[in-house]
Amino acid sequence: MDTNVNYTLVGAFVIGITAAIVLAIIWLSSGLSVQPYSNYIIYSQESVSGLSVDAPVEYNGVNVGAVKSIELKPTDPHLVKVILRIHSSTPITKNTVATLTSRGITGVAFIALKDTGADLTPLTAEPGQDYPVIPTAPSIFLRLDTALTKLTKNFESIADSIHGLLDKENLQSIKNTLSQLDRVTGTLANNSQKINAILVNTTHATEQLTPLMKTLSNQTLPVTYQLLSNLNDATRTLSDVALQLKQNPSILIRGVAKAPLGPGERK
């Protein structure tokens, strides 16, 4: 029995299946997705050596996109313009900061995103901007380079100070001082017995003065205090007499007038 076969339809079907398989392989191998993406720009003032197109973009360690393009900014060659292709669902806010990072010392470079504030307002493009611009923060390598540069300058300053301190004149002064100290030390060593004798005599004198100080404290000082008290009383008496003489000089001839008798008193 003869069968009528439409070879054209069969060929078209085979070609369609093959094309679908090829497209599926390309789709899966290239990581294509139906998830929507948004473009953002960062401008880096430091070298982006090690960063390449399709390098990952991570937000707090989560992969959210990739680097789309890398080029110098046409109007300012000191800046590197990097366009990022990021999942539209990623919360890119006005406080989001981008940092060039690498895994390990010689690992793959990537862009790390992090939110540094509480303002969750979405980042939008300003007038004249093609895409929203994410501000950048210095990478760890730039911070280390800056710290090492400052440390090197500090060491250079210390070295200059030491060099200025240890010039010929200061070295000669230090040598003279050490020489004099050596002489003083030798003199003290040679007269150590005399110094010991002086210290012993001083100790003995102190021990002898101690009883005398106790005697002065217990006997002489109380008597002296009493004498001074008596002199103070005598001075007050003389002062009163001098005042009376000043008011009535006839006291020297007539004497002091007797006080009048009180009621009921007799001579």
C-alpha positions as CSV (number, residue, x, y, z in Angstrom):
1,M,0.0,0.0,0.0
2,D,1.5,3.3,-1.0
3,T,1.7,6.1,1.6
4,N,1.7,9.8,0.5
5,V,4.4,11.6,2.6
6,N,4.8,15.4,2.5
7,Y,8.6,15.7,2.8
8,T,8.4,19.4,2.9
9,L,6.4,19.4,6.1
10,V,8.7,16.8,7.6
11,G,11.7,18.9,6.7
12,A,10.2,22.0,8.1
13,F,9.3,20.2,11.4
14,V,12.8,18.9,11.8
15,I,14.4,22.3,11.1
16,G,12.0,23.9,13.6
17,I,12.9,21.4,16.3
18,T,16.6,21.8,15.7
19,A,16.3,25.6,15.8
20,A,14.3,25.4,19.1
21,I,17.0,23.2,20.6
22,V,19.8,25.5,19.5
23,L,18.0,28.6,20.9
24,A,17.3,26.8,24.2
25,I,21.0,25.9,24.5
26,I,22.0,29.5,23.7
27,W,19.5,30.8,26.1
28,L,20.6,28.6,29.0
29,S,24.3,29.1,28.3
30,S,24.1,32.9,28.2
31,G,22.0,33.1,31.3
32,L,19.2,35.0,29.6
33,S,16.2,35.6,31.7
34,V,12.8,37.2,31.4
35,Q,13.4,39.2,34.6
36,P,13.5,42.9,33.9
37,Y,16.7,44.9,34.4
38,S,17.5,48.5,35.0
39,N,20.7,50.4,34.1
40,Y,22.8,52.4,36.6
41,I,26.0,54.3,36.2
42,I,29.0,54.7,38.6
43,Y,32.0,56.9,38.1
44,S,35.2,55.7,39.6
45,Q,38.2,57.9,40.4
46,E,40.5,55.0,41.0
47,S,41.8,52.3,38.7
48,V,39.3,49.5,37.7
49,S,42.0,47.1,36.8
50,G,40.7,43.5,37.1
51,L,37.1,44.6,36.5
52,S,35.6,43.3,33.2
53,V,32.3,43.3,31.3
54,D,29.9,40.8,32.8
55,A,31.6,41.0,36.1
56,P,29.1,40.4,38.9
57,V,27.3,43.1,40.8
58,E,26.4,42.1,44.4
59,Y,24.1,43.7,46.9
60,N,25.1,42.7,50.4
61,G,26.6,39.6,49.0
62,V,23.7,38.7,46.8
63,N,24.2,38.6,43.0
64,V,21.8,41.2,41.5
65,G,23.3,41.9,38.1
66,A,26.4,42.4,36.0
67,V,28.7,45.0,34.6
68,K,27.4,46.1,31.2
69,S,30.2,48.4,29.9
70,I,33.4,50.0,31.0
71,E,34.8,53.2,29.4
72,L,36.4,56.5,30.2
73,K,34.0,59.4,30.8
74,P,34.2,61.5,27.5
75,T,34.1,64.8,29.3
76,D,36.6,63.9,32.1
77,P,39.2,61.2,31.4
78,H,40.1,61.1,35.1
79,L,36.8,59.2,35.7
80,V,35.9,55.7,34.6
81,K,32.3,55.3,33.5
82,V,30.8,51.9,34.4
83,I,27.3,51.0,33.4
84,L,25.6,48.3,35.6
85,R,22.7,46.1,34.6
86,I,20.8,45.4,37.8
87,H,17.6,43.5,38.5
88,S,14.7,46.0,38.7
89,S,13.6,44.5,42.0
90,T,16.8,45.5,43.7
91,P,16.2,48.3,46.2
92,I,18.7,50.9,44.9
93,T,18.1,54.0,47.1
94,K,19.7,57.4,47.5
95,N,21.9,56.0,50.2
96,T,23.2,53.1,48.1
97,V,27.0,53.2,47.6
98,A,29.1,51.2,45.1
99,T,32.6,49.8,45.9
100,L,35.1,48.1,43.7
101,T,35.9,44.8,45.5
102,S,37.7,41.6,44.8
103,R,37.7,38.1,46.3
104,G,41.0,37.6,47.9
105,I,44.2,39.4,46.9
106,T,44.2,38.2,43.3
107,G,40.6,37.2,43.0
108,V,37.9,38.3,40.5
109,A,36.9,42.0,40.8
110,F,33.3,42.9,41.1
111,I,31.0,45.7,42.2
112,A,29.6,45.6,45.7
113,L,26.5,47.6,46.6
114,K,25.5,48.6,50.1
115,D,22.9,50.8,51.6
116,T,24.4,53.2,54.2
117,G,21.3,55.0,55.5
118,A,17.7,54.8,56.5
119,D,16.3,56.8,53.5
120,L,14.7,54.2,51.3
121,T,13.7,56.7,48.5
122,P,14.5,55.0,45.1
123,L,17.4,56.5,43.2
124,T,16.3,58.2,40.0
125,A,18.1,59.9,37.1
126,E,18.7,63.6,37.4
127,P,18.1,65.9,34.5
128,G,20.7,65.4,31.9
129,Q,21.6,61.9,33.1
130,D,21.0,58.8,30.9
131,Y,20.7,56.5,33.9
132,P,20.7,57.0,37.7
133,V,24.2,57.6,39.1
134,I,25.2,55.5,42.2
135,P,27.9,57.2,44.3
136,T,31.1,55.3,44.9
137,A,33.2,54.7,48.0
138,P,37.0,54.0,48.1
139,S,37.9,50.4,47.7
140,I,39.9,48.6,50.4
141,F,43.0,48.7,48.2
142,L,42.7,52.5,47.9
143,R,42.2,52.8,51.6
144,L,45.3,50.6,52.3
145,D,47.3,52.6,49.7
146,T,46.3,55.9,51.4
147,A,47.1,54.5,54.9
148,L,50.5,53.1,53.7
149,T,51.3,56.5,52.1
150,K,50.5,58.3,55.3
151,L,52.6,55.8,57.2
152,T,55.5,56.2,54.9
153,K,55.3,60.0,55.2
154,N,55.3,59.6,59.0
155,F,58.3,57.4,58.9
156,E,60.1,59.8,56.6
157,S,59.3,62.7,59.0
158,I,60.6,60.6,62.0
159,A,63.7,59.7,60.0
160,D,64.3,63.4,59.2
161,S,63.8,64.3,62.9
162,I,66.2,61.6,64.0
163,H,68.7,62.7,61.4
164,G,68.4,66.3,62.6
165,L,68.8,65.2,66.2
166,L,71.9,63.1,65.5
167,D,73.9,65.7,63.6
168,K,77.6,66.2,64.3
169,E,77.1,68.9,67.0
170,N,74.5,66.9,68.9
171,L,76.5,63.7,68.6
172,Q,79.5,65.5,70.1
173,S,77.4,66.9,72.9
174,I,76.0,63.5,73.6
175,K,79.6,62.1,73.7
176,N,80.7,64.9,76.1
177,T,77.7,64.3,78.3
178,L,78.4,60.5,78.4
179,S,82.1,61.3,79.2
180,Q,81.1,63.5,82.1
181,L,78.7,60.9,83.4
182,D,81.4,58.4,83.2
183,R,83.7,60.7,85.2
184,V,81.0,61.3,87.8
185,T,80.3,57.6,88.1
186,G,84.1,56.9,88.5
187,T,84.3,59.7,91.2
188,L,81.4,58.3,93.1
189,A,82.8,54.8,92.9
190,N,86.2,56.0,94.2
191,N,84.6,57.9,97.1
192,S,82.0,55.3,97.9
193,Q,83.6,54.6,101.3
194,K,83.6,58.3,102.2
195,I,80.0,58.6,101.1
196,N,79.0,55.6,103.2
197,A,80.8,57.2,106.2
198,I,78.9,60.5,105.7
199,L,75.6,58.6,105.5
200,V,76.5,56.7,108.7
201,N,77.5,59.9,110.6
202,T,74.3,61.6,109.4
203,T,72.3,58.6,110.7
204,H,74.0,58.8,114.1
205,A,73.5,62.6,114.3
206,T,69.8,62.1,113.6
207,E,69.6,59.4,116.3
208,Q,71.3,61.8,118.8
209,L,69.0,64.7,117.9
210,T,65.8,62.7,118.4
211,P,66.0,62.7,122.3
212,L,66.8,66.4,122.3
213,M,63.8,67.1,120.1
214,K,61.6,65.1,122.5
215,T,63.0,67.1,125.5
216,L,62.3,70.4,123.7
217,S,58.7,69.2,122.9
218,N,57.9,67.9,126.4
219,Q,59.7,70.4,128.7
220,T,61.1,73.5,127.1
221,L,58.1,74.4,124.9
222,P,55.4,74.3,127.6
223,V,57.6,76.6,129.9
224,T,58.2,79.0,127.0
225,Y,54.5,79.1,126.2
226,Q,53.7,80.0,129.9
227,L,56.4,82.7,129.9
228,L,55.0,84.2,126.7
229,S,51.5,84.1,128.3
230,N,52.7,86.0,131.4
231,L,54.5,88.6,129.3
232,N,51.2,89.1,127.3
233,D,49.3,89.7,130.6
234,A,52.0,92.2,131.8
235,T,51.8,94.0,128.5
236,R,48.1,94.4,128.8
237,T,48.4,95.7,132.4
238,L,51.0,98.3,131.3
239,S,48.8,99.3,128.5
240,D,45.9,99.9,130.9
241,V,48.1,102.0,133.2
242,A,49.5,104.0,130.3
243,L,45.9,104.7,129.2
244,Q,44.9,105.9,132.7
245,L,48.0,108.2,133.0
246,K,47.1,109.7,129.6
247,Q,43.6,110.4,130.8
248,N,44.5,111.7,134.3
249,P,48.3,112.5,134.8
250,S,47.6,113.6,138.5
251,I,47.4,109.9,139.4
252,L,51.2,110.0,139.8
253,I,50.9,112.6,142.6
254,R,47.5,112.0,144.2
255,G,47.2,108.3,143.5
256,V,44.1,106.6,142.3
257,A,40.9,108.1,143.7
258,K,38.9,105.7,145.8
259,A,35.6,104.7,144.5
260,P,32.6,106.2,146.3
261,L,30.9,104.1,149.0
262,G,27.8,102.3,148.0
263,P,24.5,102.4,150.0
264,G,25.0,100.9,153.5
265,E,28.9,100.9,153.2
266,R,31.1,102.6,155.9
267,K,34.7,103.7,156.0
